[in-house]
Amino acid sequence: MKTSLDLKMIAQAGGNIVVAATPYSALDLKMVAAALTPGATLTVKSADKFSALDCKLIASAAPGRVVFDFS
């Protein structure tokens, strides 16, 4: 499993990232989303872990580039 700092580094390098929500906090994923380069996306699987406000916080760091999988 990658740490949130690992994910931030990958995002800064232009990577598209898919993660399970479970090991990360909303603040961790906000930091990763904020590091995304133009055109890159962050997909959060099992996003039911987060409240709607948490999802809003994460999404606001990279509008249009964060996908939440609630299935």
N, C-alpha and C positions, 0 to 999 in steps of 0.2 A: 504494500500500500504506500502511495506517495503522501508526503506531508503536504499541508497547505502551502508551505513555502516552495516545495518542489513544483506544485501545480502553478503557482504564481510565476516561477521561472519559465516553465513551459509555455504559459500564456504569453509572457513577454516576448518569447521567441517566435510567436505566431501560431502556436498549436491550437487545434480544436480539441476540446476536452470533454469527456464523458465520465461522470463520477456517480457513485452511489452516495446518497445523502447521509447515510448512517454515521460514518466516522467524522463528519465535519459539522462545524457550527455555521449559523447563518453569517456571522462575521467573517469566518474563514472563506466562505464562498463569495462574499461581497468583495473581499480582497482579490480573489482570483478573477472575478468578473471585471473588476476595475483594471486589471492588468492585460485584458484581452486586446489584441491588435485589431485594427479595422478588418472586418470580414470574418473574424474568428468567432466561434461560439462556445458556450459552456452549456452542456446538457446535464441536468441533475435528475437522476433516476430515484425512485422511491421518495419523491418529494413530499409525500403526505406527512413526513416527519415534521415539516415546517408549517408554521401558521401562515395565514395570508399576509400578515404584516412582515414576517421574515422573508417571504417570497418577494414582496414589494421592495424590501431593502436590497436584496440580492439583484433583482432585475434593474433597479434604478442605477446601479453601478455601470451597466452596459445595456441601455435600452435597445430592444430588438435583437439582442445577441445571446439571451439566456433562455433555455428551454427547460420547462419543468415537466417531468413525466410522473403523473399521478396515477398511472394504471397499476 
